[in-house]
Amino acid sequence: MRDPISVGLGERVVSRDPLDVLVAYGLGSCLGIGMVDPVRRICGLMHAVLPEKNNGTDPLNPKFVDSGILGLIEDMIKAGADSNRLVTRMAGGANMLTAPGLSKTFDIGTRNITAAHATFAKLRMKLVSEDVGGTRGRTVRFYVGDTKMTVRVIGEKEIDL
């Protein structure tokens, strides 16, 4: 078995190789957003850190939820995917700072989830499944060969997403 392909902070990877496994490790407040064209069996995974890009930032920057989604769609199309067939899933967005007295401003996870939902709505894309929120980190794996995406919450069993 081949080593998994790590999708680090602010990165995105697209593959059509059935032996590839794309992995976003340790998603806390970050979001792992996966897309697949089930007909062409092209998968993409991004690891978004913050909700919205700043002015002057690359309009397809994967560090940000909003621009990263646009960039992932573009990368999927360049790889041969049909944007009308894209199936989308996401995980992460935990509130990792739970100490009393902390402002909701620091709840980046919730802000990331909100930005993703708004971007999907604006693009009229359906999110087929999600495992988001809470206070515990997650790892997502995207198995290109069978286009399955899984999530594992720290200390729990890996489940299909």
ZAMARGU-4260 file (C-alpha; in steps of 0.2 Angstrom, whole numbers, plus 5000, padded with zeros to 4 digits):
<rodrens>
0) 5000/5000/5000 | 5006/5017/4996 | 5009/5031/5009 | 4994/5043/5010 | 4996/5060/5003
5) 4995/5073/5017 | 4985/5089/5013 | 4992/5102/5025 | 4986/5118/5031 | 4980/5129/5017
10) 4983/5116/5004 | 4972/5106/4992 | 4976/5091/4982 | 4966/5083/4967 | 4969/5065/4961
15) 4962/5052/4950 | 4974/5039/4954 | 4964/5024/4962 | 4979/5020/4974 | 4979/5037/4982
20) 4973/5041/4999 | 4971/5060/5003 | 4972/5064/5021 | 4970/5080/5031 | 4976/5077/5049
25) 4972/5085/5065 | 4957/5096/5059 | 4953/5107/5074 | 4944/5123/5069 | 4950/5120/5051
30) 4939/5112/5038 | 4943/5097/5027 | 4932/5099/5012 | 4931/5085/4999 | 4924/5084/4982
35) 4922/5070/4970 | 4916/5068/4952 | 4909/5050/4954 | 4908/5047/4935 | 4926/5051/4932
40) 4932/5046/4949 | 4942/5062/4952 | 4943/5067/4970 | 4949/5083/4978 | 4953/5088/4996
45) 4957/5104/5004 | 4962/5109/5022 | 4955/5127/5025 | 4961/5137/5040 | 4951/5153/5040
50) 4934/5158/5034 | 4937/5172/5021 | 4951/5179/5011 | 4958/5196/5013 | 4958/5210/5000
55) 4973/5207/4989 | 4974/5188/4993 | 4975/5176/4979 | 4956/5173/4974 | 4958/5154/4974
60) 4969/5153/4990 | 4965/5136/4999 | 4970/5144/5016 | 4953/5152/5016 | 4936/5143/5015
65) 4928/5154/5002 | 4942/5156/4990 | 4948/5138/4993 | 4931/5131/4988 | 4932/5140/4971
70) 4950/5135/4969 | 4946/5116/4972 | 4932/5117/4960 | 4943/5125/4947 | 4957/5111/4950
75) 4943/5097/4949 | 4938/5104/4932 | 4956/5105/4926 | 4958/5087/4930 | 4943/5082/4920
80) 4928/5083/4932 | 4911/5090/4927 | 4906/5103/4940 | 4888/5098/4938 | 4892/5081/4946
85) 4902/5086/4960 | 4898/5078/4977 | 4904/5088/4992 | 4907/5083/5010 | 4916/5092/5024
90) 4922/5089/5042 | 4930/5099/5056 | 4926/5116/5062 | 4928/5112/5080 | 4928/5126/5094
95) 4945/5122/5101 | 4946/5136/5113 | 4932/5133/5126 | 4939/5142/5142 | 4926/5153/5151
100) 4926/5171/5146 | 4933/5169/5128 | 4924/5179/5115 | 4914/5170/5101 | 4926/5180/5090
105) 4939/5166/5093 | 4927/5152/5088 | 4935/5151/5071 | 4927/5133/5068 | 4910/5140/5068
110) 4915/5154/5057 | 4923/5142/5045 | 4907/5131/5044 | 4896/5147/5041 | 4908/5153/5027
115) 4907/5135/5019 | 4888/5134/5020 | 4887/5152/5013 | 4899/5148/4999 | 4890/5132/4994
120) 4873/5141/4994 | 4880/5155/4983 | 4887/5142/4971 | 4871/5132/4972 | 4881/5117/4977
125) 4873/5103/4988 | 4883/5097/5003 | 4879/5079/5005 | 4886/5076/5022 | 4896/5084/5036
130) 4903/5080/5053 | 4907/5098/5060 | 4907/5107/5076 | 4910/5101/5094 | 4926/5103/5103
135) 4937/5088/5097 | 4949/5087/5082 | 4946/5075/5067 | 4956/5067/5053 | 4948/5065/5036
140) 4953/5052/5023 | 4948/5052/5005 | 4950/5035/4996 | 4951/5039/4978 | 4949/5021/4972
145) 4931/5020/4979 | 4928/5039/4981 | 4924/5036/5000 | 4928/5049/5012 | 4930/5045/5031
150) 4931/5055/5047 | 4939/5050/5063 | 4936/5060/5079 | 4951/5058/5091 | 4948/5043/5102
155) 4934/5036/5091 | 4932/5024/5077 | 4933/5030/5059 | 4916/5032/5050 | 4910/5035/5032
160) 4906/5053/5029
</rodrens>
